[in-house]
Amino acid sequence: MSYIYQLLKTSAILILVDMFWLLTGGIYARNMTERIQGSPLHVRYIGAVVVYLCLAHLLLETTSLKQAFFTGVCVYAVYDFTNYALFDQYDWKFAIADSLWGGILFVGARHLLKAF
């Protein structure tokens, strides 16, 4: 199987699994972000595509569930705790929850990759 196919398949799986968090925790994140920036949140879809392709590449590099979990936590923690360091209204509890979600996302997606 070509790497490009694997990357696209993995990106699609990540998006599908991430929908749970985006539709639940995403509501809180959207409200928090709108408070911080003072305007409604607008998704830039090209940026989202780049993010999921990068996440897919990182996930494909993992060799175990443990490594997938810690890679996901670390990637999400870099984003969340950078925001926490820079923005007064970024909630540290959300940063922890979202970082843990990164690990759960990577483990769930890795399981699905093995199944498909």
C-alpha positions in Angstrom: 0.0 0.0 0.0 1.4 3.4 -0.9 2.3 5.9 1.8 0.0 8.5 0.4 -3.0 6.1 0.6 -2.0 5.2 4.2 -1.8 8.9 5.1 -5.2 9.7 3.6 -6.8 6.7 5.2 -5.3 7.5 8.6 -6.4 11.2 8.3 -9.9 10.1 7.5 -10.0 7.7 10.5 -8.6 10.5 12.8 -11.3 12.9 11.6 -14.0 10.3 12.2 -12.8 9.5 15.7 -12.1 13.2 16.6 -15.8 14.0 15.7 -16.8 12.8 19.2 -14.5 15.4 20.9 -15.2 18.1 18.4 -18.9 17.8 19.0 -18.7 17.6 22.8 -15.6 19.3 24.1 -15.5 21.5 21.0 -18.5 23.5 22.2 -16.6 24.5 25.3 -13.4 25.2 23.2 -15.4 27.3 20.8 -16.8 29.4 23.6 -13.4 29.8 25.2 -11.8 30.7 21.9 -14.4 33.3 21.1 -13.9 34.9 24.6 -10.2 35.0 24.0 -10.3 36.4 20.4 -13.4 38.5 20.9 -15.1 37.3 17.7 -16.8 34.1 16.4 -14.7 31.1 15.5 -14.2 30.4 11.8 -12.5 27.2 10.7 -9.9 27.5 8.0 -10.3 24.2 6.3 -6.9 24.2 4.5 -5.3 24.5 8.0 -7.4 21.6 9.3 -6.4 19.4 6.4 -2.7 20.1 7.1 -3.2 19.3 10.8 -4.9 16.0 10.1 -2.2 15.0 7.6 0.5 15.8 10.1 -1.3 13.9 12.9 -1.7 11.0 10.5 2.0 10.9 9.7 2.9 10.9 13.5 0.4 8.2 14.1 1.8 6.0 11.3 5.2 6.3 13.0 4.0 4.7 16.2 4.7 1.0 16.8 2.6 0.3 19.9 -0.5 1.5 21.7 1.6 3.0 24.5 3.6 5.0 22.0 0.5 6.1 20.2 -1.1 7.3 23.4 2.0 9.3 24.5 2.5 10.7 21.0 -1.1 11.9 21.0 -0.9 13.4 24.5 2.3 15.2 23.6 1.1 16.6 20.3 -2.1 17.9 21.9 -0.3 19.1 25.0 2.1 21.2 22.9 -0.9 23.0 21.4 -2.9 23.3 24.6 -0.2 24.3 27.0 1.3 26.9 24.5 -2.2 28.4 24.5 -2.4 28.2 28.3 1.0 30.0 28.5 0.0 32.8 26.2 -3.7 33.4 26.8 -5.0 34.5 30.2 -8.5 33.0 29.6 -7.3 29.6 28.3 -8.5 27.1 30.9 -5.9 24.7 32.3 -8.6 22.1 33.0 -9.5 22.1 29.3 -5.8 21.9 28.4 -5.4 18.7 30.5 -8.6 17.2 29.1 -7.8 18.0 25.5 -4.2 16.6 25.9 -5.6 13.4 27.3 -8.0 13.3 24.4 -5.1 13.4 22.0 -3.8 10.1 23.5 -7.3 8.6 23.4 -7.7 9.7 19.8 -4.4 8.2 18.7 -5.1 4.9 20.4 -8.6 4.7 19.0 -7.4 5.5 15.5 -4.6 3.0 15.7 -7.1 0.3 16.7 -9.2 1.2 13.7 -6.2 1.3 11.3 -5.5 -2.4 12.3 -9.1 -3.3 11.6 -9.2 -1.7 8.1 
